[in-house]
Amino acid sequence: MNAPADPTPTDPSELREDIARTRERLGHTVEALAHKMNVPEQMRSRVQEAKDVVQDKTEQVISQAEHGAHAIQDKADQLVASLPEPLAQPAERLMMTIRQRPLPSAVVGLGALLVLRRLLRRKKKC
């Protein structure tokens, strides 16, 4: 007959300690299994983690965009200030319009850049 790998203690106090350790390990195992079986809670936890990541990234992008917008605004103000007087006043009005209506101004600016790009490519082909 093969002897067990972990012999059972014969002393009653050792036996009680062994039972207490076994109960503790079993309790941890049951808790771990219960946690794994709680799929709705796991999904809520994962969804919350994903929301947190998205919110952090969104805040980073917004911060970078605001910083970039301020940098562009500063450069534009410097450029307008360096223009000669006859050009400064129309440039100021243009800058005021851009500040009041940034989205339409961006669309118009993008369109102008695309037209300019196409014209420059045509000149290179000729």
SEFI-593092 format. One record per residue: residue number from 1; x, y, z of N, C-alpha, C, O in turn. Coordinates in Angstrom, 3 decimals, decimal comma. Each point is the difference from the previous one (the first is absolute). Layout:
// SEFI-593092
+-----+----------+----------+----------+----------+----------+----------+----------+----------+----------+----------+----------+----------+
|   i |   n.east |  n.north |     n.up |  ca.east | ca.north |    ca.up |   c.east |  c.north |     c.up |   o.east |  o.north |     o.up |
+-----+----------+----------+----------+----------+----------+----------+----------+----------+----------+----------+----------+----------+
| NUM |        X |        Y |        Z |        X |        Y |        Z |        X |        Y |        Z |        X |        Y |        Z |
...
+-----+----------+----------+----------+----------+----------+----------+----------+----------+----------+----------+----------+----------+
This chain:
// SEFI-593092
+-----+----------+----------+----------+----------+----------+----------+----------+----------+----------+----------+----------+----------+
|   i |   n.east |  n.north |     n.up |  ca.east | ca.north |    ca.up |   c.east |  c.north |     c.up |   o.east |  o.north |     o.up |
+-----+----------+----------+----------+----------+----------+----------+----------+----------+----------+----------+----------+----------+
|   1 |    0,831 |   -1,167 |    0,000 |   -0,831 |    1,167 |    0,000 |    0,879 |    1,235 |    0,000 |    0,968 |    0,077 |    0,757 |
|   2 |   -1,296 |    0,887 |   -1,597 |    0,797 |    1,219 |   -0,100 |   -0,364 |    0,938 |    1,131 |   -1,172 |    0,151 |    0,347 |
|   3 |    2,197 |    0,486 |    0,230 |   -0,217 |    0,985 |    1,059 |   -0,358 |    1,325 |   -0,638 |    0,560 |    0,341 |   -1,041 |
|   4 |   -1,482 |    0,428 |    1,630 |   -0,334 |    1,311 |   -0,569 |    1,212 |    0,923 |    0,030 |    0,870 |   -0,116 |    0,864 |
|   5 |   -0,833 |    1,032 |   -1,825 |    1,128 |    0,925 |   -0,110 |    0,040 |    0,929 |    1,204 |    1,085 |    0,357 |    0,461 |
|   6 |   -2,225 |    0,037 |    0,050 |   -0,072 |    0,895 |    1,148 |   -0,679 |   -0,768 |    1,132 |   -1,228 |   -0,056 |    0,061 |
|   7 |    2,006 |   -0,522 |    0,817 |   -0,617 |   -0,832 |    1,041 |   -0,887 |    0,837 |    0,908 |    0,311 |    1,151 |    0,306 |
|   8 |   -1,413 |   -1,739 |    0,118 |   -0,948 |    0,668 |    0,882 |    0,591 |    0,065 |    1,399 |    0,483 |   -1,005 |    0,521 |
|   9 |   -0,522 |    2,197 |    0,096 |    0,556 |    0,106 |    1,344 |   -0,825 |   -0,837 |    0,991 |   -1,212 |   -0,161 |   -0,145 |
|  10 |    1,903 |   -0,352 |    1,134 |   -0,690 |   -0,826 |    0,997 |   -0,266 |    0,782 |    1,276 |   -0,893 |   -0,351 |    0,770 |
|  11 |    1,640 |    1,377 |   -0,550 |   -0,186 |    0,831 |    1,188 |   -1,255 |    0,855 |   -0,199 |   -0,150 |    0,616 |   -1,055 |
|  12 |   -0,751 |   -0,561 |    2,032 |   -1,238 |    0,766 |   -0,162 |    0,231 |    1,479 |   -0,293 |   -0,741 |    0,574 |   -0,798 |
|  13 |    1,729 |    0,061 |    1,405 |    0,237 |    1,428 |   -0,269 |    0,513 |    0,200 |   -1,424 |   -0,381 |    0,961 |   -0,668 |
|  14 |    1,249 |   -1,870 |    0,198 |    0,478 |    0,091 |   -1,395 |   -1,150 |   -0,237 |   -0,956 |   -0,106 |    0,644 |   -1,044 |
|  15 |   -0,767 |   -1,591 |    1,421 |   -1,154 |   -0,295 |   -0,838 |   -0,920 |    1,218 |   -0,114 |   -0,496 |    0,287 |   -1,089 |
|  16 |    0,261 |    0,430 |    2,178 |   -0,827 |    1,213 |   -0,024 |    0,639 |    1,085 |   -0,869 |   -0,683 |    0,664 |   -0,779 |
|  17 |    2,015 |   -0,491 |    0,922 |    0,707 |    1,001 |   -0,825 |   -0,095 |   -0,353 |   -1,480 |   -0,196 |    0,872 |   -0,847 |
|  18 |    0,336 |   -2,168 |    0,545 |   -0,086 |   -0,442 |   -1,394 |   -1,409 |    0,256 |   -0,548 |   -0,155 |    0,425 |   -1,145 |
|  19 |   -0,857 |   -0,682 |    1,954 |   -1,382 |    0,247 |   -0,419 |   -0,223 |    1,494 |   -0,213 |   -0,662 |    0,390 |   -0,962 |
|  20 |    1,197 |    0,446 |    1,837 |   -0,162 |    1,455 |   -0,133 |    0,664 |    0,492 |   -1,283 |   -0,573 |    0,823 |   -0,714 |
|  21 |    1,774 |   -1,317 |    0,413 |    0,698 |    0,397 |   -1,229 |   -0,788 |   -0,444 |   -1,228 |   -0,136 |    0,747 |   -0,968 |
|  22 |   -0,375 |   -1,962 |    1,022 |   -0,771 |   -0,527 |   -1,131 |   -1,264 |    0,819 |   -0,204 |   -0,358 |    0,305 |   -1,138 |
|  23 |   -0,325 |    0,058 |    2,219 |   -1,204 |    0,832 |   -0,109 |    0,323 |    1,364 |   -0,594 |   -0,751 |    0,526 |   -0,822 |
|  24 |    1,877 |    0,041 |    1,246 |    0,380 |    1,322 |   -0,524 |    0,281 |   -0,076 |   -1,500 |   -0,464 |    0,845 |   -0,766 |
|  25 |    1,232 |   -1,870 |    0,346 |    0,282 |   -0,166 |   -1,433 |   -1,291 |   -0,239 |   -0,777 |   -0,193 |    0,555 |   -1,082 |
|  26 |   -0,672 |   -1,368 |    1,629 |   -1,271 |   -0,288 |   -0,651 |   -0,852 |    1,269 |   -0,092 |   -0,664 |    0,224 |   -1,012 |
|  27 |    0,676 |    0,597 |    2,046 |   -0,747 |    1,257 |   -0,025 |    0,501 |    0,928 |   -1,097 |   -0,796 |    0,616 |   -0,707 |
|  28 |    2,132 |   -0,515 |    0,562 |    0,574 |    0,838 |   -1,068 |   -0,375 |   -0,556 |   -1,374 |   -0,302 |    0,756 |   -0,924 |
|  29 |    0,325 |   -2,068 |    0,800 |   -0,338 |   -0,620 |   -1,278 |   -1,460 |    0,265 |   -0,348 |   -0,318 |    0,320 |   -1,145 |
|  30 |   -0,565 |   -0,452 |    2,123 |   -1,423 |    0,251 |   -0,242 |   -0,223 |    1,458 |   -0,378 |   -0,791 |    0,278 |   -0,901 |
|  31 |    1,462 |    0,657 |    1,560 |   -0,135 |    1,419 |   -0,338 |    0,466 |    0,264 |   -1,430 |   -0,647 |    0,734 |   -0,747 |
|  32 |    1,777 |   -1,339 |    0,375 |    0,514 |    0,190 |   -1,356 |   -0,967 |   -0,563 |   -1,032 |   -0,242 |    0,623 |   -1,034 |
|  33 |   -0,302 |   -1,783 |    1,307 |   -0,964 |   -0,591 |   -0,935 |   -1,276 |    0,845 |   -0,087 |   -0,545 |    0,184 |   -1,088 |
|  34 |    0,077 |    0,319 |    2,207 |   -1,200 |    0,838 |   -0,005 |    0,240 |    1,264 |   -0,818 |   -0,877 |    0,449 |   -0,738 |
|  35 |    2,081 |    0,122 |    0,875 |    0,329 |    1,211 |   -0,771 |    0,015 |   -0,317 |   -1,499 |   -0,512 |    0,775 |   -0,808 |
|  36 |    1,101 |   -1,918 |    0,443 |    0,047 |   -0,375 |   -1,416 |   -1,385 |   -0,280 |   -0,564 |   -0,244 |    0,230 |   -1,185 |
|  37 |   -0,638 |   -0,708 |    1,995 |   -1,343 |   -0,341 |   -0,460 |   -0,911 |    1,221 |   -0,082 |   -1,072 |   -0,083 |   -0,600 |
|  38 |    1,462 |    1,202 |    1,179 |   -0,821 |    1,207 |   -0,013 |    0,291 |    0,788 |   -1,280 |    0,658 |    1,040 |    0,031 |
|  39 |   -1,157 |   -1,555 |   -1,147 |    0,271 |    0,595 |   -1,311 |   -0,545 |    1,422 |   -0,111 |    0,711 |    0,861 |   -0,519 |
|  40 |   -1,923 |   -0,565 |    0,973 |   -0,477 |    1,389 |   -0,121 |    0,910 |    0,993 |    0,717 |    0,244 |    1,094 |   -0,510 |
|  41 |    0,256 |   -1,461 |    1,678 |    0,897 |    0,914 |    0,726 |    1,319 |    0,170 |   -0,747 |    0,551 |    1,100 |   -0,050 |
|  42 |   -0,049 |   -2,181 |   -0,527 |    1,237 |    0,098 |   -0,790 |   -0,206 |    0,908 |   -1,206 |    0,875 |    0,796 |   -0,338 |
|  43 |   -2,031 |   -0,914 |   -0,309 |   -0,272 |    0,845 |   -1,156 |   -0,114 |    1,465 |    0,413 |    0,524 |    0,879 |   -0,684 |
|  44 |   -1,205 |   -0,613 |    1,795 |   -0,099 |    1,382 |    0,480 |    1,391 |    0,562 |    0,290 |    0,300 |    1,152 |   -0,314 |
|  45 |    0,533 |   -1,984 |    0,914 |    1,355 |    0,449 |    0,327 |    0,792 |    0,313 |   -1,266 |    0,688 |    1,018 |   -0,067 |
|  46 |   -0,784 |   -1,882 |   -0,926 |    0,738 |    0,217 |   -1,255 |   -0,530 |    1,216 |   -0,753 |    0,770 |    0,767 |   -0,578 |
|  47 |   -2,091 |   -0,600 |    0,590 |   -0,591 |    1,164 |   -0,675 |    0,459 |    1,278 |    0,685 |    0,326 |    0,979 |   -0,671 |
|  48 |   -0,298 |   -0,978 |    1,992 |    0,447 |    1,187 |    0,731 |    1,465 |    0,306 |   -0,297 |    0,373 |    1,161 |   -0,170 |
|  49 |    0,462 |   -2,209 |    0,108 |    1,412 |    0,204 |   -0,345 |    0,131 |    0,609 |   -1,388 |    0,797 |    0,916 |   -0,204 |
|  50 |   -1,576 |   -1,417 |   -0,752 |    0,051 |    0,534 |   -1,364 |   -0,465 |    1,453 |   -0,027 |    0,595 |    0,828 |   -0,690 |
|  51 |   -1,655 |   -0,512 |    1,434 |   -0,476 |    1,386 |    0,074 |    1,079 |    0,913 |    0,555 |    0,214 |    1,103 |   -0,504 |
|  52 |    0,463 |   -1,569 |    1,544 |    1,058 |    0,817 |    0,605 |    1,122 |    0,266 |   -0,987 |    0,511 |    1,117 |   -0,078 |
|  53 |   -0,121 |   -2,155 |   -0,688 |    1,071 |    0,169 |   -0,985 |   -0,429 |    0,991 |   -1,081 |    0,770 |    0,882 |   -0,378 |
|  54 |   -1,992 |   -1,027 |   -0,114 |   -0,497 |    0,902 |   -1,049 |   -0,065 |    1,437 |    0,518 |    0,374 |    0,938 |   -0,704 |
|  55 |   -0,851 |   -0,775 |    1,933 |   -0,097 |    1,354 |    0,550 |    1,386 |    0,621 |    0,158 |    0,194 |    1,174 |   -0,314 |
|  56 |    0,768 |   -1,956 |    0,798 |    1,364 |    0,519 |    0,144 |    0,575 |    0,419 |   -1,347 |    0,589 |    1,074 |   -0,123 |
|  57 |   -0,760 |   -1,922 |   -0,882 |    0,523 |    0,320 |   -1,332 |   -0,698 |    1,227 |   -0,579 |    0,640 |    0,845 |   -0,626 |
|  58 |   -1,943 |   -0,748 |    0,833 |   -0,748 |    1,148 |   -0,499 |    0,502 |    1,290 |    0,642 |    0,178 |    1,014 |   -0,675 |
|  59 |    0,044 |   -1,065 |    1,973 |    0,510 |    1,186 |    0,697 |    1,384 |    0,380 |   -0,514 |    0,310 |    1,185 |   -0,127 |
|  60 |    0,534 |   -2,193 |   -0,173 |    1,330 |    0,286 |   -0,542 |   -0,103 |    0,665 |   -1,366 |    0,695 |    0,979 |   -0,275 |
|  61 |   -1,563 |   -1,512 |   -0,580 |   -0,152 |    0,552 |   -1,348 |   -0,538 |    1,425 |    0,064 |    0,478 |    0,884 |   -0,711 |
|  62 |   -1,469 |   -0,666 |    1,562 |   -0,565 |    1,351 |    0,135 |    1,063 |    0,970 |    0,501 |    0,106 |    1,122 |   -0,496 |
|  63 |    0,672 |   -1,550 |    1,469 |    1,059 |    0,854 |    0,538 |    1,029 |    0,343 |   -1,079 |    0,421 |    1,150 |   -0,126 |
|  64 |   -0,021 |   -2,162 |   -0,649 |    0,969 |    0,241 |   -1,070 |   -0,582 |    0,931 |   -1,065 |    0,697 |    0,876 |   -0,512 |
|  65 |   -1,973 |   -1,069 |    0,182 |   -0,641 |    0,855 |   -1,011 |   -0,088 |    1,439 |    0,493 |    0,250 |    0,937 |   -0,758 |
|  66 |   -0,605 |   -0,764 |    2,027 |   -0,081 |    1,356 |    0,550 |    1,377 |    0,653 |    0,010 |    0,136 |    1,180 |   -0,324 |
|  67 |    0,870 |   -1,941 |    0,692 |    1,362 |    0,542 |    0,014 |    0,420 |    0,397 |   -1,419 |    0,573 |    1,068 |   -0,214 |
|  68 |   -0,870 |   -1,949 |   -0,754 |    0,340 |    0,304 |   -1,395 |   -0,754 |    1,216 |   -0,510 |    0,559 |    0,823 |   -0,726 |
|  69 |   -1,829 |   -0,708 |    1,104 |   -0,800 |    1,148 |   -0,439 |    0,554 |    1,300 |    0,574 |    0,056 |    1,016 |   -0,692 |
|  70 |    0,351 |   -1,053 |    1,952 |    0,575 |    1,207 |    0,607 |    1,324 |    0,369 |   -0,681 |    0,286 |    1,177 |   -0,222 |
|  71 |    0,509 |   -2,189 |   -0,101 |    1,281 |    0,263 |   -0,667 |   -0,238 |    0,624 |   -1,376 |    0,689 |    0,943 |   -0,387 |
|  72 |   -1,668 |   -1,474 |   -0,348 |   -0,314 |    0,549 |   -1,323 |   -0,540 |    1,422 |    0,130 |    0,347 |    0,882 |   -0,786 |
|  73 |   -1,196 |   -0,672 |    1,784 |   -0,556 |    1,342 |    0,236 |    1,117 |    1,006 |    0,283 |   -0,007 |    1,113 |   -0,526 |
|  74 |    0,959 |   -1,517 |    1,357 |    1,123 |    0,892 |    0,322 |    0,816 |    0,325 |   -1,241 |    0,376 |    1,152 |   -0,216 |
|  75 |   -0,102 |   -2,169 |   -0,602 |    0,770 |    0,227 |   -1,230 |   -0,764 |    0,927 |   -0,952 |    0,590 |    0,894 |   -0,607 |
|  76 |   -1,883 |   -1,108 |    0,483 |   -0,807 |    0,840 |   -0,890 |   -0,008 |    1,444 |    0,494 |    0,112 |    0,932 |   -0,798 |
|  77 |   -0,244 |   -0,745 |    2,108 |    0,025 |    1,357 |    0,554 |    1,345 |    0,679 |   -0,262 |    0,048 |    1,190 |   -0,312 |
|  78 |    1,031 |   -1,939 |    0,437 |    1,334 |    0,554 |   -0,273 |    0,126 |    0,382 |   -1,475 |    0,565 |    1,041 |   -0,337 |
|  79 |   -1,094 |   -1,890 |   -0,529 |    0,063 |    0,275 |   -1,426 |   -0,799 |    1,249 |   -0,357 |    0,477 |    0,844 |   -0,758 |
|  80 |   -1,673 |   -0,721 |    1,291 |   -0,830 |    1,180 |   -0,268 |    0,681 |    1,254 |    0,528 |   -0,034 |    1,044 |   -0,652 |
|  81 |    0,649 |   -1,135 |    1,820 |    0,675 |    1,167 |    0,579 |    1,195 |    0,435 |   -0,839 |    0,375 |    1,173 |    0,012 |
|  82 |    0,225 |   -2,115 |   -0,743 |    1,185 |    0,355 |   -0,796 |   -0,354 |    0,504 |   -1,402 |    0,885 |    0,412 |   -0,750 |
|  83 |   -2,160 |   -0,441 |    0,394 |   -0,403 |    0,461 |   -1,330 |    0,041 |    1,523 |   -0,090 |   -0,179 |    0,691 |    1,003 |
|  84 |    0,415 |   -0,170 |   -2,207 |   -0,073 |    1,451 |   -0,190 |   -1,436 |    0,486 |    0,220 |   -0,947 |   -0,777 |   -0,123 |
|  85 |    0,791 |    2,047 |    0,446 |   -1,295 |    0,581 |    0,372 |   -1,109 |   -0,249 |   -1,026 |   -1,111 |   -0,331 |    0,414 |
|  86 |    1,337 |    0,466 |   -1,714 |   -1,115 |   -0,227 |   -0,936 |   -0,529 |   -1,445 |    0,038 |   -1,173 |   -0,232 |   -0,292 |
|  87 |    2,018 |   -0,726 |    0,643 |   -0,430 |   -1,397 |    0,056 |   -0,464 |   -0,418 |    1,391 |   -0,712 |   -0,994 |    0,143 |
|  88 |    1,107 |    1,739 |    0,872 |   -0,295 |   -0,393 |    1,380 |   -1,497 |    0,050 |    0,300 |   -0,531 |   -0,903 |    0,646 |
|  89 |   -0,139 |    1,934 |   -1,102 |   -1,430 |    0,128 |    0,316 |   -0,829 |   -1,122 |   -0,636 |   -0,811 |   -0,600 |    0,706 |
|  90 |    0,964 |    0,284 |   -1,991 |   -0,754 |   -1,129 |   -0,554 |    0,373 |   -1,330 |    0,666 |   -0,851 |   -0,869 |    0,189 |
|  91 |    2,114 |    0,727 |    0,158 |    0,424 |   -1,235 |    0,670 |   -0,644 |   -0,120 |    1,375 |   -0,380 |   -1,096 |    0,410 |
|  92 |    0,254 |    2,206 |    0,303 |   -0,668 |    0,002 |    1,309 |   -1,455 |   -0,422 |   -0,142 |   -0,498 |   -0,792 |    0,800 |
|  93 |   -0,187 |    1,316 |   -1,815 |   -1,402 |   -0,377 |   -0,224 |   -0,117 |   -1,488 |   -0,328 |   -0,913 |   -0,682 |    0,464 |
|  94 |    1,841 |    0,200 |   -1,261 |    0,007 |   -1,420 |   -0,338 |    0,202 |   -0,849 |    1,263 |   -0,690 |   -1,001 |    0,195 |
|  95 |    1,619 |    1,397 |    0,643 |    0,263 |   -0,731 |    1,243 |   -1,222 |    0,026 |    0,915 |   -0,297 |   -0,995 |    0,660 |
|  96 |   -0,417 |    2,125 |   -0,614 |   -1,193 |    0,110 |    0,827 |   -1,080 |   -0,956 |   -0,513 |   -0,681 |   -0,656 |    0,788 |
|  97 |    0,530 |    0,581 |   -2,107 |   -0,978 |   -0,918 |   -0,589 |    0,357 |   -1,446 |    0,318 |   -0,872 |   -0,806 |    0,326 |
|  98 |    2,142 |    0,487 |   -0,421 |    0,448 |   -1,362 |    0,302 |   -0,283 |   -0,349 |    1,461 |   -0,418 |   -1,120 |    0,296 |
|  99 |    0,640 |    2,064 |    0,616 |   -0,275 |   -0,254 |    1,426 |   -1,501 |   -0,178 |    0,257 |   -0,402 |   -0,814 |    0,831 |
| 100 |   -0,417 |    1,581 |   -1,551 |   -1,445 |   -0,083 |    0,216 |   -0,593 |   -1,260 |   -0,615 |   -0,955 |   -0,562 |    0,535 |
| 101 |    1,507 |    0,121 |   -1,642 |   -0,531 |   -1,176 |   -0,713 |    1,146 |   -0,936 |   -0,371 |    0,391 |   -0,064 |   -1,165 |
| 102 |    0,147 |   -0,658 |    2,138 |    1,183 |   -0,812 |   -0,272 |   -0,258 |   -1,183 |   -0,944 |    0,839 |   -0,290 |   -0,852 |
| 103 |   -1,963 |   -0,389 |    0,984 |   -0,241 |   -1,169 |   -0,838 |   -0,180 |    0,366 |   -1,469 |    0,676 |   -0,578 |   -0,851 |
| 104 |   -1,564 |    1,520 |    0,522 |   -0,103 |    0,367 |   -1,420 |    1,323 |    0,545 |   -0,547 |    0,339 |   -0,242 |   -1,159 |
| 105 |    0,395 |    0,966 |    1,978 |    1,289 |    0,533 |   -0,450 |    0,975 |   -1,129 |   -0,292 |    0,754 |    0,057 |   -0,971 |
| 106 |   -0,770 |   -1,081 |    1,813 |    0,888 |   -1,145 |   -0,222 |   -0,373 |   -0,725 |   -1,291 |    0,877 |   -0,417 |   -0,756 |
| 107 |   -2,168 |    0,267 |    0,505 |   -0,453 |   -0,668 |   -1,225 |    0,427 |    0,801 |   -1,225 |    0,495 |   -0,566 |   -0,975 |
| 108 |   -0,683 |    1,871 |    1,023 |    0,404 |    0,857 |   -1,121 |    1,510 |   -0,071 |   -0,197 |    0,480 |   -0,095 |   -1,130 |
| 109 |    0,261 |    0,141 |    2,223 |    1,455 |   -0,083 |   -0,094 |    0,460 |   -1,322 |   -0,586 |    0,909 |   -0,034 |   -0,830 |
| 110 |   -1,525 |   -1,041 |    1,253 |    0,348 |   -1,314 |   -0,535 |   -0,324 |   -0,075 |   -1,487 |    0,789 |   -0,524 |   -0,787 |
| 111 |   -1,941 |    1,043 |    0,409 |   -0,360 |    0,020 |   -1,424 |    0,999 |    0,799 |   -0,821 |    0,395 |   -0,420 |   -1,088 |
| 112 |    0,009 |    1,564 |    1,607 |    0,982 |    0,829 |   -0,718 |    1,325 |   -0,735 |   -0,149 |    0,638 |    0,069 |   -1,050 |
| 113 |   -0,224 |   -0,772 |    2,101 |    1,246 |   -0,771 |   -0,093 |   -0,103 |   -1,111 |   -1,039 |    0,955 |   -0,240 |   -0,739 |
| 114 |   -2,091 |   -0,440 |    0,671 |   -0,174 |   -1,063 |   -0,990 |    0,036 |    0,555 |   -1,419 |    0,610 |   -0,603 |   -0,883 |
| 115 |   -1,255 |    1,741 |    0,655 |    0,019 |    0,630 |   -1,332 |    1,430 |    0,410 |   -0,350 |    0,459 |   -0,248 |   -1,115 |
| 116 |    0,237 |    0,866 |    2,046 |    1,383 |    0,412 |   -0,235 |    0,887 |   -1,212 |   -0,311 |    0,846 |    0,056 |   -0,892 |
| 117 |   -1,043 |   -1,122 |    1,617 |    0,791 |   -1,220 |   -0,233 |   -0,248 |   -0,539 |   -1,402 |    0,936 |   -0,373 |   -0,707 |
| 118 |   -2,200 |    0,334 |    0,312 |   -0,328 |   -0,503 |   -1,335 |    0,610 |    0,890 |   -1,081 |    0,516 |   -0,509 |   -0,995 |
| 119 |   -0,566 |    1,828 |    1,176 |    0,591 |    0,920 |   -0,979 |    1,504 |   -0,198 |   -0,101 |    0,561 |    0,015 |   -1,095 |
| 120 |    0,088 |   -0,201 |    2,234 |    1,447 |   -0,211 |   -0,016 |    0,373 |   -1,309 |   -0,676 |    1,022 |   -0,071 |   -0,683 |
| 121 |   -1,815 |   -0,945 |    0,858 |    0,282 |   -1,275 |   -0,667 |   -0,170 |    0,113 |   -1,508 |    0,754 |   -0,606 |   -0,762 |
| 122 |   -1,739 |    1,378 |    0,336 |   -0,205 |    0,183 |   -1,443 |    1,192 |    0,694 |   -0,630 |    0,412 |   -0,347 |   -1,107 |
| 123 |    0,152 |    1,340 |    1,818 |    1,148 |    0,732 |   -0,530 |    1,217 |   -0,923 |   -0,122 |    0,792 |    0,139 |   -0,931 |
| 124 |   -0,645 |   -1,066 |    1,854 |    1,147 |   -0,928 |   -0,046 |   -0,117 |   -0,957 |   -1,181 |    1,015 |   -0,378 |   -0,585 |
| 125 |   -2,237 |   -0,020 |    0,223 |   -0,202 |   -0,927 |   -1,105 |    0,287 |    0,650 |   -1,343 |    0,427 |   -0,672 |   -0,939 |
| 126 |   -0,655 |    1,959 |    0,842 |    0,183 |    0,709 |   -1,277 |    1,423 |    0,275 |   -0,315 |    0,299 |    0,588 |   -1,040 |
+-----+----------+----------+----------+----------+----------+----------+----------+----------+----------+----------+----------+----------+
